Amino acid sequence: QTSGHKKVTKVALKAGLNSGKAYKHLRAGTAFAVVFVAMSGALFYLTDTTVAYVTADIQGQSGQWTTQTLPDGSRLILRGKSAVNLDFKTNQRVVELVQGQIYVDVAKDKTRPFLVKTSHGQIQALGTAFSVSYDPSATELKMLHSKVKVEATQVKTTQLHATRQAIVEAGQAIKMDQNGVQKLPALNVYNEQQKWQKHQLMVENLPLNQVLQELDRNYKG
């Protein structure tokens, strides 16, 4: 598909799944999108594939590790069925994580900040490497090198220790959700690096149901 067709498809998919009347949002000459929406609508009922995944700029596949070199030279790894959108401009570089988990090794560019965004907030890299996990309930960040600035989209909680912004340094981990930015237990940097560099699934101190979810998310079977 061309970039123009891709944009039309995104609009059609979202409109179609939300209202069931995608054709009202299409212009003449884009009938292909109607067929795509109809087929995709049936597919979504049979699988866990989301609209965000199908329309993403870069998509990982179940059971695989997908490595991409971005236009600025940064390195991106997607684990399993993860997906991102890219928005690189003259004043900033944005990676939108819409599903799953990624590792980013950021290329330095003092004139263009590098941002990873999710529905829960954004992470601004300060020349660094880190991993991000996203699902609709929360975004988790694990710092491997240097540091980043994080900013939650919103803070609904009235808890005294709730915060919207934070600086996260190597070895630290945080979670962002509707309650803002929250610290997580200290990170084993070596294990996290090995996981991404050697394409390994490592789990520590997780209940069995979460271990099974990780296996299902990342491996075919």
DAUR-V908716 format. One line per field, one symbol per residue. psi: psi as a letter, one per 40 degrees, with the letter a starting at -180 (. if undefined). burial: # if it has 24 or more other C-alpha atoms within 12 Angstrom, else .. Layout:
psi: ???
burial: ???
This chain:
psi: iiddddddddddddddddeefddeeiiiefdddddddddddddddeiehiddddeidhhiiheihhhhhideeihhhhhagiiiiighadeihhhhhehaiihhhhhhgdehihhhiaeeaihhifgahiihhhiddihhhhhdibiihihidihdieidehidiihhiheiiihhaeeahhiiiiigdddddddddefihhhhfiiddddddddddeii.
burial: .......##########....##.##...#..##.###.##.......##############..####.#.#.##############.....###############.....#######################..########.#######.........#####################...#....##..#..#.#............#..##...
